[in-house]
């Protein structure tokens, strides 16, 4: 009887504070983020947890996969896409709280090779011969039909006149990190990934950078989902802060907005 009374008292206290017992215990934000965000976002989230005590459950994958999972009802509070197309898609499916959307980050795409490759200092310009550079090996990137990095890569190669000859040599990976791994393991002679991915993988080296005007601008939008928890707004504010900017820029991302304090 005494135990029941104690539990009732605890419930009354929680209710008086405007919280249900479940809400009081639920201090986890679920984030669905583009695979290329992993290292940087893990550090940002750790900084936020240190400040607030709020923990994270993060799923990293291709933006296409994540947008479709959210559409199918997967529980998520935040979506970070590696391109605007998949954020637009999610908004069209009414799974995103559109007013919370911010085009937060920019990136670039680079040509990589295994660390021990003899290839170095490739000039990427109109008419460069990617197929010849690959030799008998494969070229890894994300699926050009759906994965953002693959879409950017194909657009750049088409504009530079290198796509048609190189297309048969491409190995289409499920995400940019999967493509990165293929090159790091020597299973592909070359790869096209984001510069931020290349910088965190010691098994590869950057041998060339694609001109910014050879492909659509690389933009990472972030937004709360339509079913996001209330505390998500504070986290989104942190992503726009100077503290987050410092971390994200350390990993090579470009901060596209004026940071809040």
N, C-alpha and C positions, 0 to 999 in steps of 0.2 A: 504493500500500500504506500509506504514511504517512497519507494523507488518510482512508482507511478506518479506520485505527486511531484517528485523531482523532475521527471521528464516533462510533466505538464508545465511546471514553472519555467523550464528551459524554453519550451515552445512559446510561452507567453512573452518571454524576453525577446526572442527572435522576431515574433510577430510585431511586438512593439517597436522594434528597430526597422520594421518594413521588410524583413527578410523571412522567407520560409526556411526550415531546416536544410532543405536541399540547396537553396540558393546560397546559404551561408557556407556550405561545404564546397560548392562548385566554384572554384577559382582557377579554372583552366580555360584558356582560349584555344580554339581549334583553328589552325591556319592551313590553308591549301596554297602552296606556293610553287612557282616555277622551279624546276630542278637546279637551274643556274644560281638560284638565290641561297642555296643551302649554307655554305660556310659563313657568308655575311649575315644572313638572317638568324642563324643560330647564335651568333655573337650579340646581335641586337636584342634578341629575345632573352638571352641570359642577363643582359644589362637591365632590361625591363623587369625581369623576375627579381633581381637584386633590389630594385627600387620599391616594388609593390607587393612581392610575394606571389603574384599571379604566375601560374605555370602554363606551359604550352604543350599542345599535341599538334605536331606539324607533319603534314604529308607533302613530300616533294615528288613531283612528276612533271611530265610535259603539260603545258597549259591546256592543251586540247583534252587530255585525259581528265584533268581536274575539273574543267568547266562542265564536262559531260557527267562526271560523278555528282557534282553539285546539282545539276539538272535532274538527276535520277534520285535525289533526296539524301545524298550523303551529308551528314551533319558537319557543317563548317561555319565559322564565324567571319573569317576573312579569306579573300581570294586575291592572290598576287599573280598576275599574268605576265608573261614575257613579251606579249604583244597586245595591241589594242583590239585586234580582231576577236580574240577569244573573250575579252572582257565585254566587248559589244555583243557577242553571242549570248553570254550569260545574262546580260541586261535584257536582251530580247526575249529571253525565257522567263523573265520576272524573278530570277533567283538572286538578284543583286539589289541592294539599297542604293539606287543610282546617285542620289545627292552626296553620298560619302566617297564617291570615286575621285581619285587624284592620280594624275599621270606623274608618278614619283621619280622614276629613275630612267637613265639612258645607259646604253652599252655600245660596244662595237664588235664586229666579227673579224676573226683572224684565221689565217692558215697555219696549222700546226703540223709538226712531224715528231716522231719519237726522239727522245733526248739524244740518242746516239746517231741520228741520221746525219748523212753528209750534206744534206740540203740546208741551205742557209740564205738569208737575205734575198727573198724572192720579191721582185717588183710586180705588184699586182696592178695592172692597167689594161686598157683596151687591147684585146687580142692576145693576152698572155695564155700560154698553152698548159693548162692544168693537167690535161690527160697525159701529156708527155712527162710532166714532172712526177706523176704518180707511177710511171713505168708499168711494171706488171702487177703492181699492188692495188689496193682498194683505197677509196677516199670515203671517210666516215663523216656523216653529219646526221641531224635529225630528219625524220621523214619529211620530205619536201612538200607533201600534201597537207600536213596537219601540224607538225611540230614547228614552233616559231623559228628556231635557229635554221631549220632546213628551208623554210619559206624565204627567210632573208638570204640564205646562201644561193638558192636557185635564182632569186631575183637579181642578185649581184652578178652571177655567172652569165645569165642571159644578157644583161646589159653590157658585159665586157666581152661577149662573143665566145665564151668558153664552155657553155653548158652542153651543147649538142655533142661535142667530142668526148666530154668527161662523163656524161650521164651514165653510160654502161658500167663505169668503174665505181659508182657510188654504192656504199653500204648504208642503208637507211636504218638509223637507230631509233629506239622508242623515246629517247630524250637526249638532250645535249650531253648529260653526264655519261650516258651509255656510249655515245660517240667518242667522248674524251677517253674513256676506258679502252676502247678498241685501239686507239692510237698509242696510248701509254703502254699497252701490252705488245705492241708491234704487230697487231693483227690488221692494221691498216697503215699504209705508208704515209697518208696525209689525212687531215681532218679539218673541218670548218666548224669552229665553235666560237663562243663569246670570249673576248679577251679576259674577262673575269674568271672564266673556267680554266683557261690555260695557266693563269697565274697561281692557281692553287694545286696544280697537278705537277709534281716534280718529274714525272716520267715523260713530259713533252716539252717542246720548245716552240715559240712563235717564230715562224719563218717569213711571215708577211701579214700585212694588215689591209683589209679591203677598204677602198675609198668610201667615205661616208655617203657620197652622192651616188654610189652604185646600187643602193638598195633603199627601201623605205626606212625612215627613222626608227631606230630600235627604242621602243618606249615600254616601260613596265608600269601599268596602272595597278592601283591597289584600291580595294573597296570592301565594305562590310557586306555580308550576305543579307538576304531578306529575313533570315531567321536568327541573326546574330544576337548574342547576349548583350545586355546593357553596357557592360564594362568594355566592350569592344571599341567604343568611341574613344576612350582614353588611350588605348593601345594605338589606334590609328593616329591620334595626336602625337604620340611618342615617335612614330615612324616619320613624322614630318619635322621632328625636333633637331636642334643642332647636335645633340648627343648621338642620335641615329645617323645623321649626315656624316659625322666624323668616322663612324664605323664603316658605313657603306662605301664611302670614298676611299677608305684604306684598302678595300678589296677591288677597287677600280671602277666602281659604278659612278655614273654622273648624276648628281642631284639636280633635278629639273625644276624645283620650286624654291622659293625663298623659305628657309627653315624658320620654324617657330622657336622660341626660347625654351 
